[in-house]
Structure formats: C-alpha cells, structure tokens
C-alpha cells in the first residue's frame, strides 16, 4: 500500500493552499491531493462571474500554473475520490479501489451543490454552479437559451443573474425568503441588490418557491412557481446552497451537526485528521463564540495556513477575521466580519451614488461591514471589527469622519 505523509482530500482553495503552504514552509515529506474533479486546482468564485460570462478562460482561473505542482512534488490524484476512511489504521480507500496510508489527513472536500427535489429537477437544462464541469455544460446550452430562471437569491444566484444579464438573457430569480441574501446580509443590503437587479431588467420573485420543473423531450421548458404562475425558460440555474461533503469522515466517526466540527487548530475529533474550508465548522469569536461553517475563500485559505503551520511544528490557532467579496454589475461588495445576530444596521454614505457601507452592531459593538464600492471603509472598518470597537450609530453614520479616525479613538477591547 502506498504511503503519503500528508494526504489532502479535495483540490479546491483549501486543499491546494495546504500543499502550497507546506512547501513554502520547507516541508520535506510526501504530499498528495486527491480530487474528484479531473482539473488542477482552480478558483471557484469566477464560476458564477467572469468564467460564466466568458470574460475569463479556464487557464486564467488556475490557482497555480500546471508546472507548479510537479516542480514541488505535490502528487495530484485527480478524477478520484475518497470513499472511506479508516481512522485507526490511518488509511483511506479511493473510488478506484486503491488504498492509501497516511500519516496526517487533511479533509478539504468542500460541498456538493444542493439540488431541488421537485419533479423535473433532473431535466436537461437544469444546472447548478459548483464546478467547472457544471458551468461548461451550462454554457453548451446557452446559445439556445433566451429565458433563464435562477432558483435561489444568494450570492451564487445573484452573481449568475448579473453575469447572464450582461449576455442579454431574460432572467427571473425565484427566492423562497422575503428578501435576497437573507442568510448572509442585512436587510438594507438585500433591498439595494433587489433594486439594482430590477434596474437591469432582472425579475425577482420573493417569497416564492418552485412547485415543479416542466420538460419536453427530456429538456426543461419552464417552471411552475408557487404563485400558481408558469414561467417559460430554456435554462434553469439552481443556487440554493451546498451540503458539506463529509460522508466518509462521518462514517469514520467524525462529529458535527453541520459539517465536521474542528477545534481552533482545525483538528477533528479523529486522531491525525484535520478539516478545513466549506465543510468544517468551528467556534468563532466573530460570531459571539458560536459554531459557524463559513463558505469563503478566506476561510479555506486561512485554515489551510493553520494546518500547514502545525504540520511544520509551529503551534497555530485560527482567529482570522472573516472577509468576503461579490461582484455584480459594476458593484463591488466587500464584507468584513459576520453580520448575523446584529441588532442595528447603520448606513454610511449615499445609496443613490452606489457608494456606501452598512455597519452592523450587536449591543453597540461593531461586528461587520458590508461595503459597496467603498474599499476605504472596508480596509479601515476591519480594525473596528477585529478590535470589537463599541461605537455610537450616529458616529458611524457620519461619512465625513473616517473609520480610521474612529478606530484610533476607541480603546482596544479584548
Ligand atoms: P449560495 O451560496 O448557493 O448562494 P445561499 O445559502 O447563500 O447559497 O443562498 C441560497 C438562497 O436560496 C437562499 O436565499 C435561500 O433562501 C434560497 N432557497 C433555498 N431553497 C430554495 C428553493 N427551494 N426555492 C427558492 N429559493 C430557495
């Protein structure tokens, strides 16, 4: 049986970064990445943005050039998946039947796009956006599609709406909640995005679900929505979140209700097994010490660094401030902190100028900012979040006063 010192499961942002960071830190042992996709690690955010709209070819979204991995002796086991883990004897079994023994295992398998379960969910022309293959198969049917229905008004759905409206498609977004981005953003931001999409001709249906998808000859022709209406479409995109890809780990005895639980060192409860990225849940000081599972490049990359540091003999704990971005039309959103659980949302700047920030407070403490075309607020606001600054809404609302000067004024609270 083949033996690998550090076996990484998943070739996304987290998995790639573990290997990159280990070699940067002069780790001499053997490293292998098992990835179910046949491609070298690539950036996932462009899939719902520039890759979907055709502005960036695949080569430009690779995380490293192809040579990189071979040069650093990072063994790429692509087109293969781990189907079982033996945490006692330290080996995994691959879908191909092969067994690999490991010294340390890093689970970075991410998530699987959730599908609808209504009738017609598996018709041709119904797509999710999670992998390059998803988008490529969607693009093959794109020319014949004029009308597109997007199910889910999260970032994936809204970014896809923006990218495809650029391509002159007639778009309807169907969102089951009473506002878009309900899971991740405050209400003022939801309302702003709804108006922006509306101005670009995107029809957003809130508090609306999908009853079934109708097809003809196996291909989608429209969607029956919960208002009783029938909306014709040649293409349906489903962006309703992910399910953490953790089944083999769960079978092996890993704990966690929503993904795999990890401690501040990204260790699971299984010896020698770490978990990072979209599939890992941790207690976050930025969420009032509650358990969160973050789906972001930042989280995957920073957790990868924590694992790499420990595997090279340096103690490390994960306490990085969460950040995130989204591009839609000519709006650049940058988020720092976690806004869920806020009891106040303060507007800074001018919505009409499409340049503003929303500062989220919980019991007077700044917990997050959503900044639209306001990189300065984003950069300066980070200090308010990391220092857990307590400020008055009236001070934050005054955009003539910089966040930097506010940050300097407030004593650091630990
Ligand atoms: P993603 O990362 O895919 O955008 P999110 O969880 O952030 O995932 O957003 C998914 C959105 O889809 C949420 O706003 C949620 O309310 C919505 N949603 C989930 N299931 C359905 C459904 N069956 N029909 C319409 N909207 C849905």
Boltz pocket constraint, residues with backbone or C-beta under 6 A from the ligand:
constraints:
  - pocket:
      binder: B
      contacts: [[A, 116], [A, 151], [A, 152], [A, 153], [A, 154], [A, 155], [A, 156], [A, 157], [A, 174], [A, 175], [A, 176], [A, 177], [A, 179], [A, 180], [A, 181], [A, 182], [A, 183], [A, 184], [A, 208], [A, 209], [A, 210], [A, 239], [A, 240], [A, 241], [A, 242]]
      max_distance: 6.0
